Amino acid sequence: MAIRYKSKEEIELIRASSLLVGKTLAEVAKVIRPGIQTSELDRVAEQFILDNGAKPSFKGYNGYPATLCVSVNSVVVHGIPGKYELQDGDIVSVDCGVFMNGFHGDSAYTFCVGMVKAEVVELLEITRICLMKGVETAIAGRRLGDISYIIQETAESHGYSVVRELVGHGVGRNLHEAPEVPNYGKRGSGPILQEGLVIAIEPMINLGKKSVKTESDGWAIRTLDNKPSAHFEHTVAVGSGKVDVLSTFEYIENVLKKQVIS
């Protein structure tokens, strides 16, 4: 599959979709608490997306049945929302895509539910750092493998492991486009990054070993050792000298700050 480079106008449309993803995840942040069913998170997100004149990217994609991927604790990604009630001490990755004005946006954030163990909070913090280091590397003239390398190096230097089977990806008129963006790899390998490339960078980092399995529903990917996994994702445009981050966690974190204050 050939890489499709985006014009400045197209990047702005992807930014609009990606910012709506951030606002949707902020709506989800408002209701995440012990006792809420994951299906309710999905309902809130879908209604908000539709109210804003957009469509959920994930619903119906290859038969996926929901608006969000809601992945709790040892589920890495692709958890289907359902009757499970979030528990105090859980972590939950919420991945969301939005389709608007002909273009997709994609982002994910891992939330703490109530009081989470310190070692798991640290996993989230380092995964977030993996994301930011990967994002900072998405500069024209570097290579795709440079992004993969810095994510792997950051995770493994803190004693964590990197999921191999799942990768980031190009984003545009299609939810998943070329190139794939692995979270492990060699510095200086892969295609040269060029302006106009839009990619989703999404580290999936495990507290335990890297091995994963697919659950019986055919979607949810769980760590084989059943230890927690964290996941953060931004959609970015490669720039000259500086990356352009099209998605944002700002809306989410404004909600979380208010919850701490109250």
ChimeraX commands (.cxc) that place a marker at each C-alpha (Angstrom):
marker #1 position 0.00,0.00,0.00 radius 0.5
marker #1 position 1.42,3.35,-1.03 radius 0.5
marker #1 position 1.84,6.18,1.49 radius 0.5
marker #1 position -0.61,9.03,0.88 radius 0.5
marker #1 position 0.85,12.40,1.75 radius 0.5
marker #1 position -1.63,15.09,2.85 radius 0.5
marker #1 position -2.00,18.69,1.78 radius 0.5
marker #1 position -2.17,21.47,4.38 radius 0.5
marker #1 position -5.94,21.65,3.82 radius 0.5
marker #1 position -6.31,17.92,4.38 radius 0.5
marker #1 position -4.20,18.09,7.54 radius 0.5
marker #1 position -6.56,20.75,8.92 radius 0.5
marker #1 position -9.53,18.45,8.30 radius 0.5
marker #1 position -7.74,15.61,10.09 radius 0.5
marker #1 position -6.99,18.03,12.93 radius 0.5
marker #1 position -10.70,18.87,13.26 radius 0.5
marker #1 position -11.59,15.17,13.48 radius 0.5
marker #1 position -8.75,14.52,15.94 radius 0.5
marker #1 position -9.77,17.41,18.20 radius 0.5
marker #1 position -13.32,16.03,18.27 radius 0.5
marker #1 position -11.84,12.72,19.42 radius 0.5
marker #1 position -10.17,14.60,22.28 radius 0.5
marker #1 position -13.45,16.25,23.23 radius 0.5
marker #1 position -15.23,12.89,23.07 radius 0.5
marker #1 position -12.67,11.30,25.39 radius 0.5
marker #1 position -13.18,14.23,27.76 radius 0.5
marker #1 position -16.91,13.42,27.85 radius 0.5
marker #1 position -15.96,9.84,28.71 radius 0.5
marker #1 position -13.57,11.13,31.40 radius 0.5
marker #1 position -16.51,12.89,33.07 radius 0.5
marker #1 position -18.33,9.60,33.71 radius 0.5
marker #1 position -15.50,7.12,34.37 radius 0.5
marker #1 position -15.86,5.89,37.96 radius 0.5
marker #1 position -16.14,2.63,39.90 radius 0.5
marker #1 position -19.46,0.93,39.17 radius 0.5
marker #1 position -20.12,2.28,35.67 radius 0.5
marker #1 position -20.57,-0.24,32.89 radius 0.5
marker #1 position -18.18,0.05,29.97 radius 0.5
marker #1 position -21.21,0.04,27.65 radius 0.5
marker #1 position -22.28,3.36,29.21 radius 0.5
marker #1 position -18.93,4.91,28.25 radius 0.5
marker #1 position -19.62,3.80,24.70 radius 0.5
marker #1 position -23.13,5.26,24.73 radius 0.5
marker #1 position -21.86,8.64,25.96 radius 0.5
marker #1 position -19.16,8.74,23.29 radius 0.5
marker #1 position -21.39,7.74,20.39 radius 0.5
marker #1 position -24.06,10.30,21.29 radius 0.5
marker #1 position -21.48,13.09,21.59 radius 0.5
marker #1 position -19.92,12.25,18.22 radius 0.5
marker #1 position -23.29,12.15,16.48 radius 0.5
marker #1 position -24.39,15.40,18.18 radius 0.5
marker #1 position -21.31,17.04,16.67 radius 0.5
marker #1 position -22.18,16.01,13.14 radius 0.5
marker #1 position -19.60,13.25,12.86 radius 0.5
marker #1 position -19.61,9.46,12.78 radius 0.5
marker #1 position -17.73,6.92,14.93 radius 0.5
marker #1 position -14.81,5.54,12.90 radius 0.5
marker #1 position -14.72,2.19,14.67 radius 0.5
marker #1 position -18.38,1.15,14.60 radius 0.5
marker #1 position -18.84,-1.34,11.79 radius 0.5
marker #1 position -15.13,-1.27,10.88 radius 0.5
marker #1 position -14.40,-4.88,9.85 radius 0.5
marker #1 position -17.54,-5.75,11.81 radius 0.5
marker #1 position -16.50,-4.09,15.09 radius 0.5
marker #1 position -19.72,-3.55,17.07 radius 0.5
marker #1 position -19.03,-0.39,19.11 radius 0.5
marker #1 position -17.92,3.24,19.00 radius 0.5
marker #1 position -15.07,2.84,21.51 radius 0.5
marker #1 position -12.47,0.24,22.27 radius 0.5
marker #1 position -12.55,-0.02,26.08 radius 0.5
marker #1 position -9.66,-2.16,27.33 radius 0.5
marker #1 position -9.42,-2.85,31.05 radius 0.5
marker #1 position -6.28,-3.87,32.97 radius 0.5
marker #1 position -4.60,-6.73,31.06 radius 0.5
marker #1 position -6.57,-6.08,27.87 radius 0.5
marker #1 position -4.13,-4.21,25.64 radius 0.5
marker #1 position -6.56,-2.97,22.98 radius 0.5
marker #1 position -9.84,-3.72,21.17 radius 0.5
marker #1 position -11.90,-4.46,24.27 radius 0.5
marker #1 position -15.60,-4.44,23.33 radius 0.5
marker #1 position -17.74,-2.32,25.72 radius 0.5
marker #1 position -20.29,-4.38,27.63 radius 0.5
marker #1 position -21.74,-5.11,31.05 radius 0.5
marker #1 position -18.43,-5.09,32.93 radius 0.5
marker #1 position -18.54,-2.54,35.76 radius 0.5
marker #1 position -15.29,-0.65,36.32 radius 0.5
marker #1 position -13.71,-1.41,39.70 radius 0.5
marker #1 position -11.65,0.74,42.05 radius 0.5
marker #1 position -8.02,0.17,41.08 radius 0.5
marker #1 position -8.68,-0.64,37.41 radius 0.5
marker #1 position -6.95,1.05,34.51 radius 0.5
marker #1 position -8.89,1.45,31.29 radius 0.5
marker #1 position -7.61,2.35,27.83 radius 0.5
marker #1 position -10.28,4.19,25.84 radius 0.5
marker #1 position -9.53,4.34,22.11 radius 0.5
marker #1 position -11.74,6.45,19.85 radius 0.5
marker #1 position -11.92,7.36,16.19 radius 0.5
marker #1 position -14.06,10.02,14.49 radius 0.5
marker #1 position -14.94,10.44,10.80 radius 0.5
marker #1 position -15.87,13.97,9.75 radius 0.5
marker #1 position -15.55,15.99,6.53 radius 0.5
marker #1 position -14.09,12.97,4.75 radius 0.5
marker #1 position -11.23,12.33,7.20 radius 0.5
marker #1 position -10.57,10.29,10.32 radius 0.5
marker #1 position -9.02,11.27,13.65 radius 0.5
marker #1 position -7.72,8.71,16.14 radius 0.5
marker #1 position -6.53,8.94,19.74 radius 0.5
marker #1 position -6.42,6.90,22.94 radius 0.5
marker #1 position -5.92,7.57,26.63 radius 0.5
marker #1 position -5.50,5.21,29.59 radius 0.5
marker #1 position -7.44,6.29,32.68 radius 0.5
marker #1 position -7.06,5.37,36.34 radius 0.5
marker #1 position -10.25,4.29,38.11 radius 0.5
marker #1 position -10.14,5.23,41.79 radius 0.5
marker #1 position -6.97,4.29,43.66 radius 0.5
marker #1 position -4.53,2.48,41.36 radius 0.5
marker #1 position -1.36,0.69,42.54 radius 0.5
marker #1 position 1.77,2.82,42.34 radius 0.5
marker #1 position 3.56,0.36,40.03 radius 0.5
marker #1 position 0.67,0.55,37.57 radius 0.5
marker #1 position 0.51,4.35,37.74 radius 0.5
marker #1 position 4.21,4.35,36.87 radius 0.5
marker #1 position 3.51,2.09,33.87 radius 0.5
marker #1 position 1.02,4.69,32.61 radius 0.5
marker #1 position 3.48,7.52,33.16 radius 0.5
marker #1 position 6.27,5.78,31.24 radius 0.5
marker #1 position 3.91,4.78,28.41 radius 0.5
marker #1 position 2.92,8.42,28.13 radius 0.5
marker #1 position 6.61,9.37,27.96 radius 0.5
marker #1 position 7.10,6.70,25.26 radius 0.5
marker #1 position 4.36,8.39,23.26 radius 0.5
marker #1 position 5.79,11.88,23.65 radius 0.5
marker #1 position 9.31,10.74,22.70 radius 0.5
marker #1 position 7.91,8.98,19.64 radius 0.5
marker #1 position 5.89,12.07,18.70 radius 0.5
marker #1 position 8.90,14.37,19.08 radius 0.5
marker #1 position 10.80,12.16,16.62 radius 0.5
marker #1 position 8.22,12.55,13.80 radius 0.5
marker #1 position 10.26,15.18,11.97 radius 0.5
marker #1 position 10.98,15.35,8.24 radius 0.5
marker #1 position 14.32,13.77,7.33 radius 0.5
marker #1 position 14.33,11.18,10.07 radius 0.5
marker #1 position 13.26,7.60,9.49 radius 0.5
marker #1 position 10.21,5.71,10.66 radius 0.5
marker #1 position 12.43,3.30,12.58 radius 0.5
marker #1 position 13.68,6.22,14.68 radius 0.5
marker #1 position 10.16,6.55,16.16 radius 0.5
marker #1 position 9.95,2.80,16.77 radius 0.5
marker #1 position 13.41,2.71,18.34 radius 0.5
marker #1 position 12.89,5.51,20.84 radius 0.5
marker #1 position 9.60,4.03,22.04 radius 0.5
marker #1 position 11.16,0.60,22.55 radius 0.5
marker #1 position 14.29,2.03,24.17 radius 0.5
marker #1 position 12.26,4.13,26.62 radius 0.5
marker #1 position 9.94,1.28,27.61 radius 0.5
marker #1 position 12.60,-1.40,27.97 radius 0.5
marker #1 position 14.99,0.86,29.89 radius 0.5
marker #1 position 12.29,1.02,32.59 radius 0.5
marker #1 position 11.83,-2.76,32.64 radius 0.5
marker #1 position 8.64,-2.89,30.56 radius 0.5
marker #1 position 7.92,-4.79,27.36 radius 0.5
marker #1 position 6.55,-3.68,24.00 radius 0.5
marker #1 position 3.68,-5.45,22.24 radius 0.5
marker #1 position 4.87,-6.63,18.80 radius 0.5
marker #1 position 1.61,-7.70,17.15 radius 0.5
marker #1 position -0.05,-4.27,17.18 radius 0.5
marker #1 position 1.20,-1.08,15.55 radius 0.5
marker #1 position 0.42,2.55,14.83 radius 0.5
marker #1 position -0.59,3.52,11.30 radius 0.5
marker #1 position -1.21,6.19,8.73 radius 0.5
marker #1 position -4.45,8.18,9.10 radius 0.5
marker #1 position -6.48,10.01,6.47 radius 0.5
marker #1 position -9.50,9.23,4.32 radius 0.5
marker #1 position -9.10,5.69,5.67 radius 0.5
marker #1 position -8.80,4.87,9.35 radius 0.5
marker #1 position -5.75,2.70,8.73 radius 0.5
marker #1 position -3.34,3.68,5.97 radius 0.5
marker #1 position 0.30,3.05,5.18 radius 0.5
marker #1 position 2.76,3.07,6.78 radius 0.5
marker #1 position 2.58,0.82,9.81 radius 0.5
marker #1 position 4.30,2.39,12.84 radius 0.5
marker #1 position 5.73,-0.33,15.10 radius 0.5
marker #1 position 6.63,0.45,18.69 radius 0.5
marker #1 position 9.91,-1.42,18.37 radius 0.5
marker #1 position 12.65,-1.32,15.76 radius 0.5
marker #1 position 16.06,-0.13,14.65 radius 0.5
marker #1 position 17.21,3.47,14.50 radius 0.5
marker #1 position 17.85,4.56,10.92 radius 0.5
marker #1 position 15.56,1.93,9.38 radius 0.5
marker #1 position 12.34,2.29,7.38 radius 0.5
marker #1 position 11.14,5.03,5.04 radius 0.5
marker #1 position 12.33,8.61,5.37 radius 0.5
marker #1 position 9.71,10.79,7.08 radius 0.5
marker #1 position 8.40,13.54,4.79 radius 0.5
marker #1 position 6.16,16.55,5.33 radius 0.5
marker #1 position 2.53,15.67,4.70 radius 0.5
marker #1 position 2.76,12.25,6.34 radius 0.5
marker #1 position 0.01,11.82,8.96 radius 0.5
marker #1 position 0.39,8.92,11.37 radius 0.5
marker #1 position -1.11,7.61,14.59 radius 0.5
marker #1 position 1.64,6.83,17.09 radius 0.5
marker #1 position 0.35,4.50,19.81 radius 0.5
marker #1 position 2.66,2.75,22.26 radius 0.5
marker #1 position 1.16,-0.36,23.88 radius 0.5
marker #1 position 3.41,-1.17,26.82 radius 0.5
marker #1 position 3.12,-4.12,29.20 radius 0.5
marker #1 position 4.04,-4.31,32.88 radius 0.5
marker #1 position 5.03,-7.95,32.35 radius 0.5
marker #1 position 6.11,-9.84,29.24 radius 0.5
marker #1 position 5.36,-8.83,25.64 radius 0.5
marker #1 position 3.31,-11.88,24.64 radius 0.5
marker #1 position -0.40,-11.39,23.98 radius 0.5
marker #1 position -3.41,-13.49,22.94 radius 0.5
marker #1 position -6.74,-12.79,21.26 radius 0.5
marker #1 position -9.83,-13.41,23.38 radius 0.5
marker #1 position -12.69,-15.67,22.30 radius 0.5
marker #1 position -14.71,-12.69,21.02 radius 0.5
marker #1 position -12.12,-12.33,18.26 radius 0.5
marker #1 position -11.34,-8.71,19.16 radius 0.5
marker #1 position -9.88,-8.11,22.62 radius 0.5
marker #1 position -6.10,-8.56,22.83 radius 0.5
marker #1 position -4.93,-9.53,26.34 radius 0.5
marker #1 position -1.46,-9.97,27.85 radius 0.5
marker #1 position -0.58,-13.64,28.09 radius 0.5
marker #1 position 0.64,-13.25,31.70 radius 0.5
marker #1 position -2.52,-11.25,32.59 radius 0.5
marker #1 position -0.47,-8.29,33.84 radius 0.5
marker #1 position -1.62,-4.71,33.09 radius 0.5
marker #1 position -0.97,-2.96,29.80 radius 0.5
marker #1 position -1.14,0.77,29.02 radius 0.5
marker #1 position -1.95,2.54,25.74 radius 0.5
marker #1 position -1.75,6.17,24.66 radius 0.5
marker #1 position -2.19,7.48,21.10 radius 0.5
marker #1 position -1.83,10.72,19.18 radius 0.5
marker #1 position -2.44,11.52,15.52 radius 0.5
marker #1 position 0.40,13.70,14.21 radius 0.5
marker #1 position 1.57,15.33,10.99 radius 0.5
marker #1 position 5.28,15.14,10.19 radius 0.5
marker #1 position 6.73,18.65,10.01 radius 0.5
marker #1 position 9.99,20.30,9.04 radius 0.5
marker #1 position 11.94,20.82,12.25 radius 0.5
marker #1 position 8.87,20.25,14.42 radius 0.5
marker #1 position 6.00,17.78,14.59 radius 0.5
marker #1 position 2.38,18.98,14.40 radius 0.5
marker #1 position 0.27,17.11,16.99 radius 0.5
marker #1 position -3.27,17.03,15.60 radius 0.5
marker #1 position -4.98,15.33,18.56 radius 0.5
marker #1 position -4.89,16.54,22.15 radius 0.5
marker #1 position -5.21,15.31,25.74 radius 0.5
marker #1 position -5.92,18.85,26.98 radius 0.5
marker #1 position -9.70,18.45,27.13 radius 0.5
marker #1 position -9.35,15.17,29.03 radius 0.5
marker #1 position -6.91,16.56,31.53 radius 0.5
marker #1 position -8.99,19.64,32.21 radius 0.5
marker #1 position -11.80,17.27,33.27 radius 0.5
marker #1 position -9.46,15.16,35.41 radius 0.5
marker #1 position -8.03,18.25,37.15 radius 0.5
marker #1 position -11.52,19.44,38.07 radius 0.5
marker #1 position -12.30,16.02,39.52 radius 0.5
marker #1 position -9.20,16.17,41.74 radius 0.5
marker #1 position -10.07,19.67,42.95 radius 0.5
marker #1 position -13.65,18.74,43.75 radius 0.5
marker link #1:1,2 radius 0.2
marker link #1:2,3 radius 0.2
marker link #1:3,4 radius 0.2
marker link #1:4,5 radius 0.2
marker link #1:5,6 radius 0.2
marker link #1:6,7 radius 0.2
marker link #1:7,8 radius 0.2
marker link #1:8,9 radius 0.2
marker link #1:9,10 radius 0.2
marker link #1:10,11 radius 0.2
marker link #1:11,12 radius 0.2
marker link #1:12,13 radius 0.2
marker link #1:13,14 radius 0.2
marker link #1:14,15 radius 0.2
marker link #1:15,16 radius 0.2
marker link #1:16,17 radius 0.2
marker link #1:17,18 radius 0.2
marker link #1:18,19 radius 0.2
marker link #1:19,20 radius 0.2
marker link #1:20,21 radius 0.2
marker link #1:21,22 radius 0.2
marker link #1:22,23 radius 0.2
marker link #1:23,24 radius 0.2
marker link #1:24,25 radius 0.2
marker link #1:25,26 radius 0.2
marker link #1:26,27 radius 0.2
marker link #1:27,28 radius 0.2
marker link #1:28,29 radius 0.2
marker link #1:29,30 radius 0.2
marker link #1:30,31 radius 0.2
marker link #1:31,32 radius 0.2
marker link #1:32,33 radius 0.2
marker link #1:33,34 radius 0.2
marker link #1:34,35 radius 0.2
marker link #1:35,36 radius 0.2
marker link #1:36,37 radius 0.2
marker link #1:37,38 radius 0.2
marker link #1:38,39 radius 0.2
marker link #1:39,40 radius 0.2
marker link #1:40,41 radius 0.2
marker link #1:41,42 radius 0.2
marker link #1:42,43 radius 0.2
marker link #1:43,44 radius 0.2
marker link #1:44,45 radius 0.2
marker link #1:45,46 radius 0.2
marker link #1:46,47 radius 0.2
marker link #1:47,48 radius 0.2
marker link #1:48,49 radius 0.2
marker link #1:49,50 radius 0.2
marker link #1:50,51 radius 0.2
marker link #1:51,52 radius 0.2
marker link #1:52,53 radius 0.2
marker link #1:53,54 radius 0.2
marker link #1:54,55 radius 0.2
marker link #1:55,56 radius 0.2
marker link #1:56,57 radius 0.2
marker link #1:57,58 radius 0.2
marker link #1:58,59 radius 0.2
marker link #1:59,60 radius 0.2
marker link #1:60,61 radius 0.2
marker link #1:61,62 radius 0.2
marker link #1:62,63 radius 0.2
marker link #1:63,64 radius 0.2
marker link #1:64,65 radius 0.2
marker link #1:65,66 radius 0.2
marker link #1:66,67 radius 0.2
marker link #1:67,68 radius 0.2
marker link #1:68,69 radius 0.2
marker link #1:69,70 radius 0.2
marker link #1:70,71 radius 0.2
marker link #1:71,72 radius 0.2
marker link #1:72,73 radius 0.2
marker link #1:73,74 radius 0.2
marker link #1:74,75 radius 0.2
marker link #1:75,76 radius 0.2
marker link #1:76,77 radius 0.2
marker link #1:77,78 radius 0.2
marker link #1:78,79 radius 0.2
marker link #1:79,80 radius 0.2
marker link #1:80,81 radius 0.2
marker link #1:81,82 radius 0.2
marker link #1:82,83 radius 0.2
marker link #1:83,84 radius 0.2
marker link #1:84,85 radius 0.2
marker link #1:85,86 radius 0.2
marker link #1:86,87 radius 0.2
marker link #1:87,88 radius 0.2
marker link #1:88,89 radius 0.2
marker link #1:89,90 radius 0.2
marker link #1:90,91 radius 0.2
marker link #1:91,92 radius 0.2
marker link #1:92,93 radius 0.2
marker link #1:93,94 radius 0.2
marker link #1:94,95 radius 0.2
marker link #1:95,96 radius 0.2
marker link #1:96,97 radius 0.2
marker link #1:97,98 radius 0.2
marker link #1:98,99 radius 0.2
marker link #1:99,100 radius 0.2
marker link #1:100,101 radius 0.2
marker link #1:101,102 radius 0.2
marker link #1:102,103 radius 0.2
marker link #1:103,104 radius 0.2
marker link #1:104,105 radius 0.2
marker link #1:105,106 radius 0.2
marker link #1:106,107 radius 0.2
marker link #1:107,108 radius 0.2
marker link #1:108,109 radius 0.2
marker link #1:109,110 radius 0.2
marker link #1:110,111 radius 0.2
marker link #1:111,112 radius 0.2
marker link #1:112,113 radius 0.2
marker link #1:113,114 radius 0.2
marker link #1:114,115 radius 0.2
marker link #1:115,116 radius 0.2
marker link #1:116,117 radius 0.2
marker link #1:117,118 radius 0.2
marker link #1:118,119 radius 0.2
marker link #1:119,120 radius 0.2
marker link #1:120,121 radius 0.2
marker link #1:121,122 radius 0.2
marker link #1:122,123 radius 0.2
marker link #1:123,124 radius 0.2
marker link #1:124,125 radius 0.2
marker link #1:125,126 radius 0.2
marker link #1:126,127 radius 0.2
marker link #1:127,128 radius 0.2
marker link #1:128,129 radius 0.2
marker link #1:129,130 radius 0.2
marker link #1:130,131 radius 0.2
marker link #1:131,132 radius 0.2
marker link #1:132,133 radius 0.2
marker link #1:133,134 radius 0.2
marker link #1:134,135 radius 0.2
marker link #1:135,136 radius 0.2
marker link #1:136,137 radius 0.2
marker link #1:137,138 radius 0.2
marker link #1:138,139 radius 0.2
marker link #1:139,140 radius 0.2
marker link #1:140,141 radius 0.2
marker link #1:141,142 radius 0.2
marker link #1:142,143 radius 0.2
marker link #1:143,144 radius 0.2
marker link #1:144,145 radius 0.2
marker link #1:145,146 radius 0.2
marker link #1:146,147 radius 0.2
marker link #1:147,148 radius 0.2
marker link #1:148,149 radius 0.2
marker link #1:149,150 radius 0.2
marker link #1:150,151 radius 0.2
marker link #1:151,152 radius 0.2
marker link #1:152,153 radius 0.2
marker link #1:153,154 radius 0.2
marker link #1:154,155 radius 0.2
marker link #1:155,156 radius 0.2
marker link #1:156,157 radius 0.2
marker link #1:157,158 radius 0.2
marker link #1:158,159 radius 0.2
marker link #1:159,160 radius 0.2
marker link #1:160,161 radius 0.2
marker link #1:161,162 radius 0.2
marker link #1:162,163 radius 0.2
marker link #1:163,164 radius 0.2
marker link #1:164,165 radius 0.2
marker link #1:165,166 radius 0.2
marker link #1:166,167 radius 0.2
marker link #1:167,168 radius 0.2
marker link #1:168,169 radius 0.2
marker link #1:169,170 radius 0.2
marker link #1:170,171 radius 0.2
marker link #1:171,172 radius 0.2
marker link #1:172,173 radius 0.2
marker link #1:173,174 radius 0.2
marker link #1:174,175 radius 0.2
marker link #1:175,176 radius 0.2
marker link #1:176,177 radius 0.2
marker link #1:177,178 radius 0.2
marker link #1:178,179 radius 0.2
marker link #1:179,180 radius 0.2
marker link #1:180,181 radius 0.2
marker link #1:181,182 radius 0.2
marker link #1:182,183 radius 0.2
marker link #1:183,184 radius 0.2
marker link #1:184,185 radius 0.2
marker link #1:185,186 radius 0.2
marker link #1:186,187 radius 0.2
marker link #1:187,188 radius 0.2
marker link #1:188,189 radius 0.2
marker link #1:189,190 radius 0.2
marker link #1:190,191 radius 0.2
marker link #1:191,192 radius 0.2
marker link #1:192,193 radius 0.2
marker link #1:193,194 radius 0.2
marker link #1:194,195 radius 0.2
marker link #1:195,196 radius 0.2
marker link #1:196,197 radius 0.2
marker link #1:197,198 radius 0.2
marker link #1:198,199 radius 0.2
marker link #1:199,200 radius 0.2
marker link #1:200,201 radius 0.2
marker link #1:201,202 radius 0.2
marker link #1:202,203 radius 0.2
marker link #1:203,204 radius 0.2
marker link #1:204,205 radius 0.2
marker link #1:205,206 radius 0.2
marker link #1:206,207 radius 0.2
marker link #1:207,208 radius 0.2
marker link #1:208,209 radius 0.2
marker link #1:209,210 radius 0.2
marker link #1:210,211 radius 0.2
marker link #1:211,212 radius 0.2
marker link #1:212,213 radius 0.2
marker link #1:213,214 radius 0.2
marker link #1:214,215 radius 0.2
marker link #1:215,216 radius 0.2
marker link #1:216,217 radius 0.2
marker link #1:217,218 radius 0.2
marker link #1:218,219 radius 0.2
marker link #1:219,220 radius 0.2
marker link #1:220,221 radius 0.2
marker link #1:221,222 radius 0.2
marker link #1:222,223 radius 0.2
marker link #1:223,224 radius 0.2
marker link #1:224,225 radius 0.2
marker link #1:225,226 radius 0.2
marker link #1:226,227 radius 0.2
marker link #1:227,228 radius 0.2
marker link #1:228,229 radius 0.2
marker link #1:229,230 radius 0.2
marker link #1:230,231 radius 0.2
marker link #1:231,232 radius 0.2
marker link #1:232,233 radius 0.2
marker link #1:233,234 radius 0.2
marker link #1:234,235 radius 0.2
marker link #1:235,236 radius 0.2
marker link #1:236,237 radius 0.2
marker link #1:237,238 radius 0.2
marker link #1:238,239 radius 0.2
marker link #1:239,240 radius 0.2
marker link #1:240,241 radius 0.2
marker link #1:241,242 radius 0.2
marker link #1:242,243 radius 0.2
marker link #1:243,244 radius 0.2
marker link #1:244,245 radius 0.2
marker link #1:245,246 radius 0.2
marker link #1:246,247 radius 0.2
marker link #1:247,248 radius 0.2
marker link #1:248,249 radius 0.2
marker link #1:249,250 radius 0.2
marker link #1:250,251 radius 0.2
marker link #1:251,252 radius 0.2
marker link #1:252,253 radius 0.2
marker link #1:253,254 radius 0.2
marker link #1:254,255 radius 0.2
marker link #1:255,256 radius 0.2
marker link #1:256,257 radius 0.2
marker link #1:257,258 radius 0.2
marker link #1:258,259 radius 0.2
marker link #1:259,260 radius 0.2
marker link #1:260,261 radius 0.2
marker link #1:261,262 radius 0.2
view
